[in-house]
Amino acid sequence: MTMAPNSDKDRDKTEDSTVQSTKPKSALETARRQLHHAADHLSIDQHVVERLKHPKKVHEVTVPVERDDGTVEVFTGYRAQHDSVRGPYKGGLRYHPEVTRDECVGLGMWMTWKCAVMDLPFGGAKGGVAVNPKELSSAEKERLTRRFAQEIRNVIGPNKDIPAPDMGTDPQTMAWLMDAYSMQEGETTPGVVTGKPPVVGGSKGREEAPGRSVAIITQLVCEYYDRQLEETTVAVQGYGSVGANAARLLDDWGATVVGISDVNGAMYDPEGIDTASVPSHDEEPEAVTDYADTLISNEELLTLDVDVLIPAALGNVITEENAEAIAADLVVEGANGPTTSTADSMLADRDVAVIPDILANAGGVTVSYFEWLQDINRRAWSLERVNDELETEMQAAWRDVQAEFESRDVTWRDAAYIVALSRIAEAHEARGLWP
């Protein structure tokens, strides 16, 4: 195994007198900034904008859990419900030590925009428990989930608020939550959550959907800029369900994937990686570097000289400190919030097209919508139908965003937010304000 030489690209920090700190903005600060940025391009009631700055409700609960050794530990859980003007709240539940109230509010706002840009009849929500799931046994995680389900039972439901998997949670977590809710309601209610195993009402293709949508949008943006996918090089940071599925699809469709990574580092091969031969995180956790002949760091992967960069791991990985070193012409956001606001402006100044997360990775919530429809109608769809319907929805959303991009002097991110906000504002104005 050899180590690639360090990149010689200029990594100098950009001097910006308006930036007082290099610390990334919080999800809530970023969501509010993006709201105002989009509103500046639209003639909408400022009262609607003011309402959208705030969540409708934030539920904070304590979640006592008996550990396997008989001790009891108390965790804090949240469910932030941002806006439901277009339909029930929708958004993930995450188990992570750094879950906070404001993080849930900010991510819930992003879900509102994401559902609106996809024209889904949902609003936005987010929630979770401040816990390290890696420190829980399976039995402890089940007890935590069932108790959390009980604590938020009165505020969720198939026509109220529909959770889904997120960081630290998975289809099994959703099955436990659905079962706990159903037992208390006295009837099986699969539509209360999405992202469940298909055997208990989940949809085929749900786990692969965010990565599939990233691949679809990558293909569409390449077509827009007259790039043949067969002549396109791609680097993907993150090889979980989003990154691995996006990389494999793009590989299948003819793109040359030259870099993939996990938390331990990145595999690099300028001739192209056989992505199917490298296990995803779900298949074999943290295995990417074990299969690599040439290793580079995650930081180096972000600055590879490729046509398309797909950050599909964590938030805030493209910052003002490395934005000038990003060599890709196109950035397609697979993760939620991988680009800081300052970095976004720097990339825009360099004419690097950044396709935002609320469009690119929206396959997850879109297939969650399909799952919800299947549950309430008690009729399962085939995988072929799910994938066909997803492609149709992604193409429609792309056309809507493309129309705004072409008709206004804005970035792709602004165009996506303009589409979303115009739909939300129209719904608010139609429904009015309760006295």
URWONOR-V904825 format. One record per helix or strand of 2 or more residues. SS is the DSSP state (~ for helix, > for strand). FROM is the first residue (numbers start at 1). LEN is the number of residues. Records with the same first field share a line. If there is no record, write none. Layout:
BEGIN
SS: FROM-LEN, FROM-LEN
END
This chain:
BEGIN
>: 2-2, 57-10, 72-12, 89-8, 124-7, 161-5, 233-5, 256-7, 265-4, 294-3, 308-4, 330-3, 353-3
~: 27-13, 46-7, 101-17, 133-3, 138-18, 171-15, 190-3, 198-3, 206-19, 229-3, 241-12, 275-3, 288-4, 298-5, 323-3, 341-9, 357-4, 363-15, 383-25, 412-20
END
